[in-house]
Amino acid sequence: MTKTYLMNSLIEKMQSPDQDFRFMGLNDLMSEIKQDPASFIGDEPTETKVLKQVLSLVEDRISEVKNQAVKCLGQLIKIIRETQMELVVDSLINFSVGKDDELRDISGLALKTITSELPLEGKITPRACAKLAPKLLQQVSNTETPPETLIETLSTLSILITRFPAHVSDPSLTPHPLPAIAPLLSHSRPAVRKRAILTLSQYVPVAPPVLVNDLLQNYILPFLAHNANLEKQRTTVHLVAAIIRQAPQQLTSVYTDIIPGVVKAVQRDDDELREGCLQALETLLLRSPAEAAPFLSSIVQIGNQFIKYDPNYAGPDDGEDEEMADADDDDDDEDADLDEYSDDEDTSYKIRRASTKLLAAVITTRPELLTSLYKEVSPVLISRFGDREKTVRLEVWATYVVLLNQTSLYGGLPQSQENDSAIRKRKRDSEERMDVEETPYTLLRSQVSSLSKTLLQQLKSPKTPPPMLQAGFQLLHALLGVLPGCLSNQITPIAAISQSVLLQSPATSTSALHLTCLSFIALYFATHAPGTFSVSLPTLSPVLLKSAGEKHPRVASEAFRAFSALLNATRPIKNGEWAERLYDQAFQRLSTHDTDAEVRGCAEDCIADLWICALDVIKPKGGKEWQAICRTTGNTGGAVRVVTKVARDVEMSDEWVNYCVEWIMGLLKKSERGGKPEIFVALDTLLKRYSSGIPTDLPPTLVPQIRPYISTTDISLLSHALTIITVLLELSPTATFPEVERELLGDIYQIAHSPLVSGAALDSLLMFFSSLVQADNQIATHVVPSLATSVEKANKSDANLANVAKCIGQVVQSAQGVAAGTIAVYSKYIKKSSKSKSTTSVVVLSLLIVGEIGRFIDMSKQQDTFTNTIEHFAAEEEEIRAAAAFAAGNIAIGNLHQFLPAILRVAESDPHKKLLSLHALKEVVTHCSHGQLEGVAEQLWAPLFQYSEDAEDSTRNVAAACLGKLTTTHPSRYLPQLHSRIHDENPAARATVVSAIRHTLAEPSPSYDELLASLIMDFLDLIHDQDLNVRRLALSALNSAARTKPHLIRDHLPTLLPSLYAEMKVNPDLIRTVQMGPWTHKVDDGLDARKTAWETLYTLLDTCLTKLDLSIFLSHLLAAISDPSDEIKVIGHMLLARLSASPTTSIALAQRLDELTPSLELTMRGTAVTKDTVKQDIERAAELRRSTMRAVAALSKIDSAGSAPKFDAFVEESRKNEQWGPEFRELLGH
């Protein structure tokens, strides 16, 4: 079927008098275009004919046909020609100004659709924008345009501005958006004004400064005066809030005029204006906290004032801060009557709710003022816990949860570090408290009583709806998270409320309440002494047991978790009816085959806790539950965890242990990997719990089952398997050794030289050889040559000689009787005279083996071996030289008095061997015991400094690492010596000092913290050094301090951060151009320092978050994701992901999503691929895109509440993208 024939047949359908045929014709056209866009392209007259037919159906009398025509236009706009695009735009514009209301509405929808579907980078896009924008703006400027058309036109403009800001901000555009839209702020229709505000705020970020200034001077500032027209002032305040939300930087120059105007406007007697002002101040705090800081005192005062605003309620004077919970119980009926008070015309609750959100913004953005907030704001919030409007009450409680979360994160800061002067400007009766050391925690503790009484008073009413109860329990949960054990005096009302909640069966609408209640009860048990709640157990245990028996799986699971918390809190339990009934309930769940997996897991945990905490209760049951737990089908992960837990904490019989071991061995036979590490851990625990020793028939059965895991296919399981074999060799050597020798030893020899074995797997391998040698005294003489032979036969490129040497060293250390013979064998390969007979790999292996042995054997009688080792410093092969340095340093450890001076003499006498000598000294410093090192530190100190001066970076780095380690041996002696050289004229000396401090900081011991605390800022002050390398090393030292000793730098960060931020900027003076043949290449000498600065900031986010001003932090983060270096972009993406994962930081991040979008979008698209683009560049761009997608996926999980339309549009477009959309959707999880 030809394209023309196909299109003509579709036109025929669309011209049919039957509405179904017309609809199907449009639907078929859309399907064809989606499947193959080329099916439409070809014959231009036919294309135009089809397009005109679709446009004619926009005027169809049937709604379904019209809507389908609009959807069809959305697909066509992506592929039509320029002339056809103009036809579409002109037709739709003409429709939109017609008198037919229905046609006007559908044309507005069509315009929005084609604007949304325009390709971002298509050839037609610039032309379409150039055609659309003037037409739309002319409609907006036309005073005769109907309001409904204005609203639709402004909506289309918003889409155009959001998707194509560059095209709409073109200076040649006539009329210009700002002058065209601004007059609509005075339109008589509120809906038009609202839409104009949104469109203006979206355009302001890209508008020319002159026009923005004109908007400020003519449409904003005049209407913030105290005597301005109310209607215009309302509109102006909403506009200010919208602009702050979209582009706060555009108002920076006039904040000093705007904020006082809004602060004054809030006092005018107009509820709508008040609400707008409060919302504007909230947005200001979230988007521009630094600019809002000078006005913080007034803002808090406004929040405290209007959170009590309730002119239609003639209750107690809230100004007296009366607490509703202080009322007598006799007043309950009166309170209930007040709750029922309703006035449909009363909108004051909106003001109270907006005030609450304003206070929440203060709490979120100013954590350093927590002490003052607990004095000024917390009592006011508590007094409003009983607000008569439920939505306000929920908002107040949510705000208090924010306060508690901030306290949990930032409350540990000492009072002296908190800058709360901004709020203390208010005159209060603080004179009485000035001499008292107050912290957020102490102030919260003093308010717990009134808080809990007020809150529980609200929750105890039987008429309290489930959402209110759930919010109340969430607040109590957050309170216990901050102050564990603080609700000891409130157990009676808590138990009563919990009982009333849990007595009701969970329904779809109340299940979340049950979960929250049970979670809180579990936390209460875990954080309070048993004596606190023991009196209420008769009240709580029946309803908890009822919940454990519920059909709702999550409720039952949470009930079992609550019981686990109760068991652990009240251990040991000698008797208790509830424990008996809990066992029966758990056993019943485990015995039922269709039990939900989560419920089963929690029931299994409860059985484990009963064994650990209530042994007297469960032991008489006969252990029947283990048959239900130790099953071989279904998910056995929970059962394995339970067996491990009980085996570790309870003295069980050998019969039980044997039963569980057999069950575990059955699980090992399963082919899938899932849960295998946990199975090995359980087996390890069980084998160690035999009271009368491992049965002799177990190793012959178990070892063959372990054999499949003695492989490098899965390194983690290899580590676990070797650990099990080691345990068997230690606990049952006689029965295990023959099996290991016959079944496993040959495979393990091959594994020993695998380059994949490292870390935990290597440690397990070394422990295995140690246990093997101890299990049989004769095997050592066979193991050493077998290990050497296996590596000699292996492929040299895949053999790890260092691992083999470590294994041989471990064998010799465990069986030192073979030490002399081993040294003799391998020393002969080190002799220079044997060089011709020995391959490089044999010499390297011999040196490494001798070094491993020399670490614990005094080789002073083999002086010639040491001498031969030193001679290899002059070898031609790099591998031999490195191995010789390793061997020399480790041999010296065996006898420091004899060998250390020899290494120092080599370093001093031969400049060519200095670096290798330093590597040998590094081995000495790294592997010596603390006592040994103290004895030689003075001998090494001066030479190390001498070697580092005027040396290459590699030599200096090794010397600095040694100096840093030596400093930890005697900090009071060596730290001052390092300190005395920080101002040395030689940059190399300063670099050595700061690098040494970096290595010193890596030592986690706190023994020298007090001494280091007084000097650390002098060392870190080198980040201002003139030498770039010194600055980079100082930044690296700061990174090390932030990671290992953050307490030493936390209080100095206000001084350090400006310098750190300064290093993050690209310095053009450090960029040079290098000529590489016919090409020029730019080299950034400041990249390493800049990268180190960003890595330091990443570390600070982990360890010193409480000291970071998130507003400033995020401003600099914008630079990271647009940095010229891909490496720094990736760090920026990691920072974004980390920030988005935290509930606290994500709030601040949500306000900046639109600012992040352009850079993320640019990186996602990448650079254009040309014929000169090499494969490596394509792969690098793809990896950078993946990094960007991970960041965007993490950011998309933040609840931005519609405050980031650009980002939301970017996410949606990324989801639909043909190239990377599938991978992005996978990251999003849908």
Secondary structure, 3 states (H helix, E strand, C coil): CCHHHHHHHHHHHHCCCCHHHHHHHHHHHHHHHHHCHHHCCCCHHHHHHHHHHHHHHCCCCCHHHHHHHHHHHHHHCCCCCHHHHHHHHHHHHHHHCCCCHHHHHHHHHHHHHHHHHCCCCCCHHHHHHHHHHHHHHHHHHCCCCCHHHHHHHHHHHHHHHHHCHHHHCCCCCCCCHHHHHHHHHHCCCHHHHHHHHHHHHHHHHHCCHHHHHHHHHHHHHHHHCCCCCHHHHHHHHHHHHHHHHHCHHHHHHHHHHHHHHHHHHCCCCCHHHHHHHHHHHHHHHHHCHHHHHHHHHHHHHHHHHHCCCCCCCCCCCHHHCCCHHHCCHHHHHHHHHHHCCCCCCCCHHHHHHHHHHHHHHHHHHCHHHHHHHHHHCHHHHHHCCCCCCHHHHHHHHHHHHHHHHHHHHHCCCCHHHCCCHHHHCCCCCHHHHCCCCCCHHHHHHHHHHHHHHHHHHHHCCCCCCHHHHHHHHHHHHHHHHHCCCCCHHHHHHHHHHHHHHHCCCCCCCCHHHHHHHHHHHHHHHHHCCHHHHHHHHHHHHHHHHHHHCCCCHHHHHHHHHHHHHHHHHHCCCCCCHHHHHHHHHHHHHHHCCCCCHHHHHHHHHHHHHHHHHCHHHHHHHCCCHHHHHCCCCCCCHHHHHHHHHHHHHCCCCHHHHHHHHHHHHHHHCCCCCCCHHHHHHHHHHHHCCCCCCCCCCHHHHHHHHHHHHCCCCCHHHHHHHHHHHHHHHHHCHHHHHHHHHHHCHHHHHHHHCCCCCCCHHHHHHHHHHHHHHHHCCCCHHHHHHHHHHHHHHCCHHHCCHHHHHHHHHHHHHHCHHHHHHHHHHHHCCCCHHHCCCCCHHHHHHHHHHHHHHHCCCCCHHHHHHHHHHHHHHHCCCHHHHHHHHHHHHHHHHHCHHHHHHHHHHHHHHCHHHHHHHHHHHHHHHHHCCHHHHHHHHHHHHHHHHHHHCCCCHHHHHHHHHHHHHHHCCCHHHHHHHHHCCCCCCCHHHHHHHHHHHHHHHCCCCCCCHHHHHCCHHHHHHHHHCCCHHHHHHHHHHHHHHHHHCHHHHHHHHHHHHHHHHHHCCCCHHHEEEEEECCEEEEEECCHHHHHHHHHHHHHHHHHCHHHCCHHHHHHHHHHHCCCCCHHHHHHHHHHHHHHHHCHHHHHHHHCCHHHHHHHHHHHHHCCCCCCCCCHHHHHHHHHHHHHHHHHHHHHCCCCCCCCCHHHHHHHHHHHHCCCCHHHHHHHHCC
